[in-house]
Amino acid sequence: MAEGYLESHYAEYERRKAAWLKKKKKQARPLIEKPEDEAL
């Protein structure tokens, strides 16, 4: 009984973790390019 409980909760955890990682990848900040002349 305990194994089924742990397996179902772990499966839910994995699903939520995958969704979080997918969302995090989508929101990646674009890299800011530095100008070649730093004086600007």
C-alpha positions as CSV (number, residue, x, y, z in Angstrom):
1,M,0.0,0.0,0.0
2,A,2.8,2.4,0.9
3,E,4.6,1.7,-2.4
4,G,1.5,2.7,-4.4
5,Y,1.2,5.9,-2.4
6,L,4.8,6.8,-2.9
7,E,4.8,5.9,-6.6
8,S,1.7,8.0,-7.3
9,H,3.1,11.0,-5.4
10,Y,6.5,10.7,-7.1
11,A,4.8,10.5,-10.5
12,E,2.9,13.8,-9.7
13,Y,6.2,15.4,-8.5
14,E,7.9,14.4,-11.8
15,R,5.0,15.8,-13.8
16,R,5.1,19.2,-12.0
17,K,8.9,19.3,-12.2
18,A,8.8,18.8,-16.0
19,A,6.1,21.5,-16.4
20,W,8.2,23.9,-14.3
21,L,11.4,23.2,-16.3
22,K,9.5,23.7,-19.5
23,K,8.1,27.1,-18.3
24,K,11.6,28.1,-17.1
25,K,13.2,27.4,-20.5
26,K,10.5,29.5,-22.3
27,Q,11.2,32.5,-20.0
28,A,15.0,32.5,-20.6
29,R,16.3,36.0,-20.8
30,P,17.8,37.0,-24.1
31,L,21.5,37.8,-24.0
32,I,22.4,41.4,-24.0
33,E,25.1,42.2,-26.6
34,K,27.7,44.7,-25.6
35,P,28.6,47.4,-28.1
36,E,32.1,47.0,-29.6
37,D,33.0,50.5,-28.4
38,E,32.7,50.5,-24.6
39,A,32.8,54.4,-24.6
40,L,29.3,54.6,-26.0
